[in-house]
């Protein structure tokens, strides 16, 4: 094991989409010695198979960072074995993502399940990719925003990687409202749109992600875990970033120009929210539009479905919830 590998730190950001994970990763990626990989789990489908652009605007096959990273990751099978291909890797990803297998992956975070071939492949590929990315970018800390707890479990089991988890949650009502609105963005002059989701689908994803995160948390050292609410990050972003740096035991200089504004540059985030293409001066502020524009009936449905977790994450008061319930006439 080389000295550089032994010191490599990986921060997995766990949570649901539309929770500020991409902009947070972009901020962390601006710190000297840090690099944001983006949603590494999408490298093989969106990056290799579909050639969707990296945060730098180039397809991965032409990106000066991702082209060599992909080559090294495909060779992770070993010197005496033929290189893997994207189809094999995607098949293993799909096997691990099957509902009956998710808990098994989560509980493998401590390094178990060594005899499970799809898991062995994904650990090898993930480890090779993140180490190659660190080598190419010169990073001592790599930030991954794959968001699914089972993807963080892969990093947790890697040898020679000092792994940390940031679990970021957002009010489920705000998440539902955000996913109802399409996001448009431009890459190389081409306009694209990020799709929407319906209320039941978004609520289900929020619940399953939260429950899976709690399972993962039980498998990992508490000193390597930080829970954070999106609303707290948006209200005091500089303080939130300092908390993350404290977790990592790393003194860095975040790109804040004032308490709520950062300066972002082009990056090599391979997949994620369209905000990864945003550069220049960016103000961090909470999007609370759901409070005025989300129908009260929909708010109540979300509250009813997610109440136990809303209470756990301080998004609900039991007495106020009971008072707000629709009354029979």
Phi, psi and omega in degrees: 000131182279161180296321182294322179293319183299331183266356184294128175251141176235127175253116175267124175263118184251138179160187179261163177298154182069035178240018177082011185292322183291315180293325177296317178296323178297320178297312181297324181294343178280345182287138180302127181090356177252152173210134180264121181276340185084208180272087186301332182298338181268002182305317189280324179278301185281325183277302185280308184288316185261348180054041174290147188293145170290170178300340178280351179099348181266149172294150184307326181294340180248359181282133181295342177267308189283332180301309178290329179297315180298317180301316180291322181294322180291340180268008185289353179295335179124161185297325185266008182244149175293148180301147173287168173234167184300325181297317179296318181293317179298321178298319178293320177301315181296324178295317180292332184276352178299138186309316180295343185259347187299313180296325178298319178295315181301319183280358176268004184299337180274006176103005181281188179063039184294339185267008182266108189303312180300323179291320177300315180298313184291327174295316181295315181294315181297316179297316180295319182294314184289326178289320178295320178298317179296319180296315183292321183271346183075021184278142171260343176230123178250133181252123179247134181242035179301334171077327180285133179303326181293333175287324175296328179297328177297314179296322184299331184269000183283135175288143175076009179242128176269106192257138178228156178232131169251114177263109181252128181240156177225149178312123184300333177294320178293322180296315179300314181297319181295319182289348176281347182253128178288147177249125178256146179207163183238133177230120180054039178080359181258127181275132179229161182230134174269127189292181182247171175223151179276161184307308183301318181295317181294317179298316180299317179296320180296316181294309184295323178295318181294315180296317179297323178297321179294323177296314179299320181301325181290345182264350190242157176297133182294337178289349181253012187235136175227128176259134182215140175267140178305318183298323178290321176298314183292328181284321181222072186298321181295318179296318180298316180295322177297325177296320179294318179296324176296318176304316183282349183065037185230128177270112181233169180243093181296155188276043180278134173263339168205189188299333185234006184235137179234159175249117183250146179240167177305146185226184178238040175289118191282333180198154180150193179302147178304342180297349178293343178271356182283131177228168181093200182282125182233126177269131178269119178213150181285138174264103182250026183299335181299330183298327182260334190246351180270125180306139182300325179299318179292321177301316182294321178298318178295316179300317181298318183285332188244009190308312181303318180284327175298321177294317181298322184263014175063040176254359183213148173247121185307318182293316180294325179296316180297321181291334183272351182296140178303138180263143174284141179259000000 
